Amino acid sequence: MSRRLIAVTALVLTAAALTACSGTSAPESTSGGESSASSGFGLVSDGTLTVATEGTYRPFSFHADGGTGDLTGFDVEIIQAVADKLDLEVKFEETQWDSIFAGLDADRFDVIANQVSINDEREAKYLFSEPYTVSPGVIVVAEDDDSISSFADLDGKTTAQSLTSNWYELATDSGATVEGVEGWAQAVELLRQGRVDATINDKLTFLDYEKTNSPSGLKIAAETEDAGTQAFVFTKDKTTLVEAVDKALDELRADGTLAEISDKYFGEDVTQ
C-alpha cells in the first residue's frame, strides 16, 4: 500500500471516530436504560421507580375484582402519574406495613406510596414529598342525629373506636365513653344499630365508605381544625428525586389530574 493511500485511510478513520463522538450523533435512547433526566435520582433500578405499597389498603392500594385483579387505588394512580411525568417506568413492590420502612432503609425501594402521614418523628429520619392528601378527623353520626355538632358535644356520649388509634385519644379527651372495636367496619355497624352515638375517624375513610355504600344513613357532624397530611416517603439521600416528584405533583395539581383521581375515589378533591 502506498504512503498516500495509508494517509487517506487514516484520515477517513479519524473522521469517523470524531463523528461518533460529536454532539451531532443520534440521541441516546432512554428506553430500557437510565435517562439523562433521571441520572441523579439514585434509583434502585435504572429508569424505573420502585414503589413500596401494601396492596391490601383499600381505596389507596388494593387489587381490583375482589383482590384478584390488577393493583390499583388512589396512591397507586397518583404515583403512576408522577412517574409518567418523570419518564420513568414503575415497579410496585407489595410489602406489609410492619416492614415497609425497613425495606426503604435497606434500599429495596425508591419511595413509599401508602398514605404515610407526615409527623415530626418521621421527618427526622426521612424526606417527604409535598402532601398529596389533606384530610381532617371527623365525627360521624347517624343522619338524623342533630345532638352532636362539635367535639365538645361528645362529652357524656359513647363513641366506637379502636383502642390503639389516635382517634381513641381524641374521643376520651372530648369526654366520650369509648366502646372498643377492631376498626371502622365494626364502628359503623354499632353506629347504624344505635348502640353508640358516634365514631371518630379520618375523613377519607368516611368519604370512601359513603361513595361505595350510598345512601349510608350517616353524616359528618364536625371536623378537626387541623388536617392530617400524607405524602410520599424517601430516604434522606434522595433530595434530587424529591424535588422532581414535587415538581411533577405541582404540574398534576395544576392540570387537574390530582383532582380527577381524587374525585374517582372519594367524590371530592382531597389533594389540597
N, C-alpha and C positions, 0 to 999 in steps of 0.2 A: 504493500500500500504506500502511495506517495505521501510526502510530508504535507502537501496541500490537502489531500483527501482526509488525512488524520486531523488536520486543523479544523476543517469544515465539520467533521463528525463531532469533534469536541465542542464546537460552538453550538451545534444542534442539541446535544445532550445537556449543556449548561442552560440553554434557553428553556428547555423542557422542565428542568428542575426548578428554575426561577418561577416559571408559570404555575407549577404545582404549589409553590409556597406563597404566591402573591395573593393579595386580597381580592383578585378578580375571579378566583376559583369558585365553583358552585358551593352554596351554603351547606354546612353540615346538617344532615338530617337529625332531628331530635327524636324520631320515633325509635323506641327500643333502647334509648340511652338517655343520659342526663342532658337536659337542655342547658344552654348558657345562662338562661334566666334563673335556673334552679341550682346552679353550681355552688352557690354559697349557702344553701339551705341545710347542708349536713344531713341529708336524708338516709334512712336505713338502707333503702334500695334506690339507685339512681333513676330519676324520672318518675318515681312512684311515691305517693303519700301513703304511708302505712298508718292506719287509723284503728285505735283500740275502742271497742264499744261492746256493750253487753249482749245485744241481740235478743234480749228477753224483757226489755223495758219499754212496754207499750205506753204511749204512742211515739216514744222518742227513738227507739231502736228495737225492732222486732221483725219477725218473719210473717209475711202475709199468709192468707189462706189457712188460718188456724195453726200457724207455726211450720207449715211445710213449704211455703213459698219463698220468694226472694227476700233478702234483707231489705227493710225499708224503714221509714219513720222520719220524724221531724229532724232530729240531729243528723241522720244519715243523708237526707236530701240536702241539708244546708252544707255539710262538709263536702259533699259531691259537687255542689255548685261552686264552692270555694276552689276546689281542686281544678275544676274546668277553667276558672279564671286564671289559675297559675299554670295552665297547660300541663297538668300532672295526671297520671293515672292514679286510681285509688285502689288500695288493697285493705279490706277490712279484716281485722283480727278480733274475733269474738272472744271476750275474756270476762270472767267473773269479776264482780265489783271488788271483792276482797283482795284480788291480786292485780288489779289494773294499774295501780300506781307503781307497784314493784316492777311490772313489765316496762313501764315508761322509764323508770330509773335504770333498768338494765339495757336500754336502747333497743328493745324489741319493737317499739312503735315510735312514730314521729309525733303523734298527737293523740289525746283522748277526746272523743266526742260522745259524751254520755251524760249531759245535763249536770255537769260538775259546778257546784256553787262556789262562788268566789268568797273566800274568807281570809282572815289575817294569817292563820296558821299555814294554809296552802300557799298564799302569796309569798311567804318567807322562803319557801322551797322551790316553787315553780313559777313559770311565766304563764300569764293568761292572755288570751286574745281579748278584743273588745267583747262585751257581752252580746250575745245573740238571743238571749231570753231574759225578759224582765217580768217578774211575777210576784205579787204580794201574797201574804197569807190571807185567808178569808174564813169567815164564819158561814157555814152552810146550815140552813134550817128548812123546815117544811114550807112549801109555797104559801100556805095560808096562815103562817105564824108571823104576827106583827109585834110580838113582845120583845124581840131582840133586834136592835139596830146599831149596837155598838159593843165593844168588848166589855165595857162596864156593865152592860145588861146581862153578862154571863154570870154575875155574882148570884149564887144560890141556884143556878141552873145545872143541868147534867149534860156533859159532853162525852162523846165516844172518841177515844184517842189511843194510839199506840203508846205504850208507857215508856218507850225508848226514844221518842221523837221530840224535836224542839217544840212541836205543837202541844204536846203534853204540858210542858213548862208554861207556855203561853196561857193555856186553859186554866191551870192551877193559879197562876199569877193573877188571873182575872177573877178569881173567886169561884170557879166552877168545881163541881164534883165530877171526877173523871171515871167513866166506865172503860176499863181496859179492853182493847181489841187488837187483833193482829194486823189490821191495815184498813185501807179505805173502803174496800168492799163490805167488810163486816160493819164498819161505822155507818155506812149508808143504809144497810139493812136495818140496823137498830133505829136509825132516824126515821126511816119510812114506816116502821112498825109503831112509832110513837113512844119507844122505850127510853129515848134520850131526847133532849131539847135541841141539840146542835152537835156539829163536829167542826173542828178547825183543820184546814189543810191548805196546800198550795193551790192557787187559783188555776193553774194549768191542769191539775188533777180534776177539778170540778168541770172546767170547760171541755175536757176530753170526755168525761162521763156524760155531760149534758148533750154533746154532739152525737154520741153513739146511743144514748138512751132517751132521747127527747120524745114526748114530754116526760121529764123525770119527776115532777112534783116537788122539786127542790129549788131553792134560790139562794143567792148570796145576800147575807144580811149586813155585812160590814167587811172592810178590808183593813189590813195593817197600813200604817203610814209609810213604813219603809218597805220597799220591794226587794226581794231577793234577785240576784243576777247570776246567770250561768254563762259559761264561756268554754272555749277550747283550752286544753292544758298542754304545756310543753315543758321540757327541761330547760334549765337556765341558760344553756349554750345555744338555744335556738332563736336568738334575737332577730336575725335576718328573716327567718321563716315567719316569726310572729308579725313582723312589720308587713310582710307580703300578705299574710292572711287578713290582717286588719284592713289593708287597702282593698282587698277583694270583698270583704264584708261591707265596707263603705259603698262600693260600687253596686253590690247586690241590694243594699238598702235603698240606694238612690234610684235604681231602675225598677223597684217594686218586687223583686224576686223574693226577698225575705218575707214581705207581707203576704205574697201569694202562697208560699209554703205554709206560713202560719195559719192563714185562713183555711187551708185544706184540712189541717189537723185540729184546729181549735175554734174556728168560726170567727176569729178576730185576730188583729195583729198584736202579738206578744213580744215582738222583737225590739221594741224601743219604748 
